[in-house]
Amino acid sequence: MEHPVQPTDWTERYRPASQKELEGNDSARRRIQSWLKEWDGGMPNKRGLLLVGPPGVGKTTMARAIAIDKGWNVIELNASDERNAPAIRRAATRGSMHHSLFESYDEGERQKTLILLDEVDHLGGSFASMSEKRIHNSFIADEEKKVTIKGDSGGKAELLNLLQKTKQPIIMACNDAMRLWGGVNRRSSEDKVKKLAELIAFKRVSEDARRRIIQRVLKGEGYSIDPGAIDLLVRSNAGDLRALVKDLQTICSITNEHIDLNAVKGMLELGRRDTAVDLFPGLEKLYRSKTAKSAVSIARLLDKDPDQMAAWVTWNNSIVHTNRKSIHRGARALSQADIALPVRFTNRAYRSWYWGSNLSTLAASVIGDVPQGRLSMSYPGFLRRGNEPWRKLGLIEKLADTCGCSKKAATRELFPPLAALHSTEITSGDSLDFSISMALGFAGDEHVALCGLDSRLKATQKIIEKYDKQVEDEKTKSDFSTDVKGSSVNDASAITNSKKASESAESEEEAVEGDDEPQGPPAGQSTLF
Amino acid sequence: MLNITARSDLMRTIIDTLNVVVEEARFDFNEDALNIRVVDPSHVAMIQMNVDAAAFERYEVENSSLGFDLPKMKDLLSLATSGDMVEMDYDKNGQVNINLGKIDRVIRPLDPANLSPPNVPDLPLNAMVDLKGNDLSQALRAARQVGDLVNLSLEDNLFTVHVSGDTDSVNVSYNSDEVNSIECASPVRSQFSLTYLLPIARIMASVDSVRLRFDENKPLKIEFEFADGAGSVTYFLAPRVEGDL
């Protein structure tokens, strides 16, 4: 039991123990090396590294191999360990302020202990710190006062604490930096971490490197392989080394000593590995796919749920496709998807998810023509929060005020059609039609915000000038006939009223919810006065 | 096959001592002794423990390794009064049957493969002081009142526990007449965390002879015995990183 047993998992058995066996991501390796070297002379400015890259490309393996080559001790915290604030403090933060028992204490160059945290993007909580008292109380033995902290709570906050206090090098690894920053206060979380840790990006591993790894593993196991088989294996892998070695183990378990093309084919048929594909290259493939079957299978590899997928396709269809007919056909499929997707909420027909998601991906690919040339897809603007024109300049408050409706109704009912009438992105829209804005009593900059124009542009500034001038003119005119303005305001509220009537049920609910609506006493309730 | 009986205080000492460092431990039951080595997740503190077969009332063992969840054992033992006997029996079903008076408890042991024992560091430590556990415990509790970073030093046959906080400081010294024995060739000093030291000091409080070995900026090694010398504990603690180093 004392002597080490060969790990049964080949990814462990062939995990490089030394830098010499590392493959790929050379620039990242050089940076990690030089950063660890800085520690020999004292503490670098940033005491942490954050390795970001797809799974299975060897982020933690590389960090560990370099540290071990330096003769350093490594403390590892994996996603499988409990990683709430007290657990991280116990293992990492405290360790980072001490020497390790496994360092060499001989005279001469002092060793370090590398603290390695894997999958930090899966840590729980926000970067807001957990109360010190709660953490402290989780350590004390007194049953009465003891606080149990479950799961990963406070993990991210303790990560910041660790990075601030550490006297040992910290290396963190994650697949998705965006998930680490989190949705709320994304910018500030990102700044906080980047101030303390340097970001290093990892790429998928090249075909040559994959080929060398296959050869190394098979040599170690005493297997031989046909050249055609190795080509197919290399090509079918997306640069995920962990998946590659696992696949090899599977193939070897069903063959004896020699791997031929059929064995590889059989394995690939049996279980096509789900490799998450990077979003933008994946989307491009989706748009270029010629058959419905390939489109659906590519979309399945994209790490997006059906609702998000529909949003991405909706946004990018109008960018990628130039042919009007194609856009039209795509839009029809998308609207079908839009109907199918929410059905699961009403009658739990989860099958609708399948239809909905496939429809939206099909909308992208098989609507007639395969796009040519460079595709420039982008992040759906409507998925970004905080950038919407209606958030600017208190437009909604003004609309609600003028039309006598709630802010919510103004946002949902009034603003979209008004914006559509003025938006330059839509052919029917006309940003130079000032009549409505003026009737609503908007100022020039408010008008351009309604049009969705960037107020910093010169062209936009000209529109503002023109608008203000026209308002001046109207004013002088209205001195003669005061009725003009009044009547157009009425027009606007007439639109509102008809809209409200058409969806009266919903609007009524909203009116109750709308907290800006003046709240009179409920019907039937007499007042004190 | 494993069949042992022990006084509950012995079991409690074993479990409590190990629990200072870890929550889970692998117990290696060998022919003539129980051996345990554990290291805390931060690699800062370690315990090596040996309990001779003679310490047990009954010790019938074929070499076997069992992993235990220490808080779980602690809970069970809290039901015992001193003098109670604990019977432990490991059958081929992979379960540990523990009997404590009228209580029969079945515990599924943890997989020992996941609890591989650490290598014990081989350290040449030149300074040594042997003193009463109670004296050490009191000195450390005094230190705690000022801060977390405690300096242990040995100079001219004087053992000193010293903490300096922002405004306060505390100094506890023992000369060679006040301790069991002292050895030191040249003055040495190292800094440690009371967060780690205090819990083990509490365990040692009733021990007559606690032997501390340390050196200049090297780990601390504490040795003491229990169960009338049948059990021995070696506790290792890594020093703090001082300055920017």
Boltz contact constraints between the chains, C-beta under 6 A:
constraints:
  - contact:
      token1: [A, 42]
      token2: [B, 244]
      max_distance: 6.0
  - contact:
      token1: [A, 43]
      token2: [B, 244]
      max_distance: 6.0
  - contact:
      token1: [A, 75]
      token2: [B, 43]
      max_distance: 6.0
  - contact:
      token1: [A, 91]
      token2: [B, 41]
      max_distance: 6.0
  - contact:
      token1: [A, 91]
      token2: [B, 42]
      max_distance: 6.0
  - contact:
      token1: [A, 94]
      token2: [B, 42]
      max_distance: 6.0
  - contact:
      token1: [A, 95]
      token2: [B, 42]
      max_distance: 6.0
  - contact:
      token1: [A, 95]
      token2: [B, 43]
      max_distance: 6.0
  - contact:
      token1: [A, 95]
      token2: [B, 44]
      max_distance: 6.0
  - contact:
      token1: [A, 98]
      token2: [B, 44]
      max_distance: 6.0
  - contact:
      token1: [A, 98]
      token2: [B, 238]
      max_distance: 6.0
  - contact:
      token1: [A, 98]
      token2: [B, 240]
      max_distance: 6.0
  - contact:
      token1: [A, 99]
      token2: [B, 238]
      max_distance: 6.0
  - contact:
      token1: [A, 99]
      token2: [B, 239]
      max_distance: 6.0
  - contact:
      token1: [A, 100]
      token2: [B, 43]
      max_distance: 6.0
  - contact:
      token1: [A, 100]
      token2: [B, 238]
      max_distance: 6.0
  - contact:
      token1: [A, 101]
      token2: [B, 43]
      max_distance: 6.0
  - contact:
      token1: [A, 101]
      token2: [B, 46]
      max_distance: 6.0
  - contact:
      token1: [A, 101]
      token2: [B, 121]
      max_distance: 6.0
  - contact:
      token1: [A, 101]
      token2: [B, 219]
      max_distance: 6.0
  - contact:
      token1: [A, 101]
      token2: [B, 236]
      max_distance: 6.0
  - contact:
      token1: [A, 101]
      token2: [B, 238]
      max_distance: 6.0
  - contact:
      token1: [A, 102]
      token2: [B, 43]
      max_distance: 6.0
  - contact:
      token1: [A, 105]
      token2: [B, 218]
      max_distance: 6.0
  - contact:
      token1: [A, 167]
      token2: [B, 241]
      max_distance: 6.0
